[in-house]
Amino acid sequence: MNVYQLKNYFTLENVNPWKDTPLENYYALNPAAKGNKAEQIVADILSSLGHKVSGRTGSGHDRIVDGIKTEIKFATAIGRNTDWQCIYNHIGFEKDWEQILLVCVNGDCEIRGTLYKKEDFPKDLLDHQQGGKDSGNDDYMVNIENSKEILFNRGGSPLL
């Protein structure tokens, strides 16, 4: 086997479900870049809707929205499905935020954002992320089975 034959093992099929949409380039970003870009997108949308948005005052939240420390979780529908199935990663309740905004871009490019106060968050819809439920880690996620429920049916305030 020579180096040219090896290339077949390292060729990846990169199908971008968001091709020809405004999220085409977002899909290709690494996770850190996606987080930064998503926070800016959400901040711009909130500002355009009349909310007062400013930068963070510490590392435990993403923005100050209408005077409240706000964590922003942004996701796109997995495989560009049209049933609001997405994943929200790395939700920590020991972080310095007062409210959390969960934003999903559905496969039809509709956007939904639901806001929860920390004390009202429906924790029964969370799974432990790193280390599992016995780890004691303050690191949770919302999986695709619960994303639609948390966006539409659990008492959060629709914001977008």
Stockholm file with secondary structure:
# STOCKHOLM 1.0

chainA/1-160         MNVYQLKNYFTLENVNPWKDTPLENYYALNPAAKGNKAEQIVADILSSLGHKVSGRTGSGHDRIVDGIKTEIKFATAIGRNTDWQCIYNHIGFEKDWEQILLVCVNGDCEIRGTLYKKEDFPKDLLDHQQGGKDSGNDDYMVNIENSKEILFNRGGSPLL
#=GR chainA/1-160 SS CCHHHHGGGSCCCCCCTTTTSTTHHHHTSCHHHHHHHHHHHHHHHHHHTTCCEEECSSTTCSEEETTEEEEEEEEECGGGCSSCCCCEEEECTTSSCSEEEEEEECTTSCEEEEEEEGGGCCGGGCEECSSCTTSCCCCEEECHHHHHHHHHSSSCEECC
#=GC SS_cons         CCHHHHGGGSCCCCCCTTTTSTTHHHHTSCHHHHHHHHHHHHHHHHHHTTCCEEECSSTTCSEEETTEEEEEEEEECGGGCSSCCCCEEEECTTSSCSEEEEEEECTTSCEEEEEEEGGGCCGGGCEECSSCTTSCCCCEEECHHHHHHHHHSSSCEECC
//
